[in-house]
Amino acid sequence: METTGASENTIKISVKFNGHSIPLSLPVESTVKDLKSLLQPLTDVLPRGQKLIAKGKVLDNEMKFSSLGISNGVYKIQLIASQGLHQGSRPIKKESITKTNTITREKQITVVKSQFQRWKLTGVISLSNTGIKDIPQEVWDCGSSVRFLDLNSNSIEGIPEAIGGLTSLQKLVLNANLIKDESLSWKGLSSLKSLSSLSLSQNLLTTLPSDLAALTTLKELHIAHNKLTCLPDEIGLLVHLEVLEANDNRLTTICSCIGSCSALVEVDLSQNLLTELPETISNLRNLKALHLHNNGLKSLPSTLLKNCCQLSTLDLHGTEITMDMLRAFEGWESFEERRVLKHSKQLAFGVRGASYAYFDEGADKS
């Protein structure tokens, strides 16, 4: 497979990886390191985890393609990825979930009168792992009685505007379904003025709309394992948000507005396509855990360790951030004390695998 439009100042390259060919065109003065950076978002492999081989020879990072004497045709390169150095993992595929629910899809859930009455009395509706594609009308009929709705691990493809009728809903679990952007009524969701926890992980979402800002009471937002490429600026209006779980998406940037989420305690941005973080993350004074593993990060906000004075968990596995870089940060000593104290407490309570002898949360030693 060849690229088109190459000139005398460009070179056409075909990179073979996992049984597929990736066509690229880049300036002849580009280095192998430049190529690795281009391949990073296309393959989910960090540059330091890429071994590029051409004509049986491993290509050195500083080698320029102009030195290879290529004049015509496509230069073929093999990419071999080192295990464990992926910067992101693509969203969980739904094939297994769909297959599991194929038989039960045809089966309608019959809600008997006693069950309906129990739902209204307790305010708790649990329909997880029932294989339903459509939400029973009886759920909507419960109206303001419902406080907790669990629709986890089904084949639900959409959430109608009727969700807005559950005005007392505090926790909504929609993980592991088949929900897409166009079939999720944010108009209905934005009516839920008591909602404190929203779980949409393991679906097929690519965007979050500005309507998210209406969920001002939200304390937990779980959106992992989707296809999200960015977070809306309006996320900064969620001033009561304490937990943000957005790992395993396709995030390339994080908006600076996240610094306004002053209540955040735990943030998981691992296994995305991030190469940098906004400086405003340092504004999160209540932050205790920041998960960043398997991203393309080469640096951190300069005041992160100094300003985030409660941070005790910093997961950097699979990034390019080294121990030397961390030790140079202002606030490193205080962070290390908190980290050691946390792991010491875990050891005291018998938490398996806890260690506090040295920093081993992902940064390379050099």
VENSULLIN-V164179 format. One line per field, one symbol per residue. ss: DSSP state (2 for helix, 1 for strand, 0 for the rest). psi: psi as a letter, one per 30 degrees, with the letter a starting at -180 (. if undefined). A space follows every 50 residues. Layout:
# VENSULLIN-V164179
ss: ???
psi: ???
This chain:
# VENSULLIN-V164179
ss: 00000000011111111001111111100012222222222220102221 11110011000001222200000111111110000100000000222222 22222000000022222222220111000000000022222022200111 00000000102222200000111000000122210222200000001110 00010000022222000001110000000000222220000011100000 00000222220000011100000000002222200000111000000000 00022220000011100000012222200002222222222222222200 0000000000000100
psi: klllgkafglkkkjjkkhglkjklklkfglleeeeeeefefffgkkefgk jkkkhgkkkkefkkffffhkelakjkkkkkkkkghkflklkkkgeeeeee geefefkkkjjleeeeeeeeefgkjjhkhfgkekkkefeeffbffkekjj gkiahkfljlfffffifgkekjjglhahklefgjjfeeeffifgkfkkjg lhahkflklffeffifgkfkjjglhahkflklfffffifgkekjjglhah kflkkfffffiffkekkjglhahkflkkfffffifgkfkjjglhlgkfll kfgefeeigfkfjjjgkgagkleeeeffkkfeeeeeeeeeeeeeeeeegg kkgkkgeljhgfklf.
